[in-house]
Amino acid sequence: MTLAAVEGQPRAVESLSAALRSGQLHHAYLFGGPEGVGKERTAEAFAQALLCLERPGEGCGSCAACSRVARRNHPDVTWLMPEAVAVERGLAGRSDFTGTPSRELKVEQVRALQERLSLRPLEAPRKLAIVVAAESLNTQAQNAFLKTLEEPPPDTVMVLLASAPDRLLPTIRSRCSKVHFGPLPTALVSERVAQARGLDASTAHMVAVMAAGSLGRALEMDVKGLARRAELIRRFEEVGSETRRLLRFAEEFGGSRQDAEDALAVLQLWTRDVALAKVGAEGLANTDLAELAREVAERTTEPALHRRSARIESALTAITTRNASPRLQLERLLVELMEER
């Protein structure tokens, strides 16, 4: 994939293309934005543009250099990611690591990267390092990586991909050229997910809306679980102050990480629907629950809706980036909301 083929991120693509055209490359870039919106694909295309000999500064996507970048085996491009992510992608086995594969990027990995970047390029005019899930760098690893940013090796470009860039040290963020990635257009996600998963237009649209602009989330979403969407929402609104219902809800929808993430994504979208109903706006995603949205809106203040949205986002972040217990996060969310009523 070339930069020109990246869809849904025109500002990010133009920013990188302008740097390539001018030759004014920064030694480090921070690609910040939600999961599944194309940050890694864009990093791949950026690497191809930098290393392609057929179309320098653009990338052809098919030459030997571009093909090896796409296969993640170019000798001058180093991909750094948490051990658990490497296992999930089939790039490593659990037996390759001592103990449980870590979801953090560790200082040992950063030091190995530094050693590799200290060497001269093997084939290309420069070396690249692409750090996947950079926000997972633990404190010690961030401090070690900071030294590389402060004194970058010659002929080296580093790209950090982060879904939660605010978790990086301010000193790291300040030494990177920031490239913002926003949610993908719903129509684009709907079209892509329909093609990839063979869904009808209506189901694909609902998946795209629930994915909130994340193609990655849309491709992984349990479509069968959509049938439980209305049930989940009704039961969430019925929890009230009854502890037994609260615990039952958390147990049922927090049984696994994926179940909890899907449930919270539904609740995020539902809270948006209630906010729209509050101001009499159109565009509800859960059109079949429009009457319930209006009922909840009538008894819920705007500040309370803002707090609900923030707490749901906090729970989702804790599960996806800090390996928090899905069930406990749902319980905590419901207790906090219950205390506010």
C-alpha angles and dihedrals in degrees: 000000000000126000089254089059095054108112131207098015106082096152094051093046093048092049092054094041091053091053091049093049093049095041088228097131122173118224092234136028129192113208104197127183145093123315117273100019099114107275094132094043089051091049088053091050091047090053090050091051090052097046104032114116095190097056108011114201092018110047125225097220094220111062122099093265095047092045093052091049088053091049090049093237105103107131093224097049118076119194114202120192140149115281092243091054091050089052093047090052094048092245092120139013128238088244090062090073135058108243125342113347108257125241088206127080103240132213091246089061092049092050091050089051091050091052091051093047090052089067124084119259113271099212113348128067090249144020127240132203119195114192112201116206091005090178087070092068104119120227096267091047092049092052090050092047090050090066090058091051092049093049105023118192114250119270092015131131120190124198120194118197114202134171090187104032091168088072089068120089113269088236090058093047092048092055094054131078103238121229114186123215118194132193114291119250112272092232091055094048091046092052094046095046092047090053095044098044103028094239127161116251096257095051092043090053092051091048090049093050092048091048089060095219096319114125090186091057092044092053091051098041118118102242092192087058089064088075088065093049096097092044091051092050094047093048091047090055091045097053091090113154097324109120094201092057090046093054093044091052092050092046095050100042098032098054092115138011092253093048091052094046091051092047093050091047088055091049092048090055092043092053088052089052091051090050090052091048089050091063096035094248127152128230101081112171094207095054092165089062097048093120092051090048090056092048092051091044092055093056098038126075123223093246089052091052090051090051091047091052092048093049093049090050090048092052092048092049092049091053098043101040108021101040091238121171109273094212095047091049091054091047091050092048093052094045091051092048091046091053090054095055 
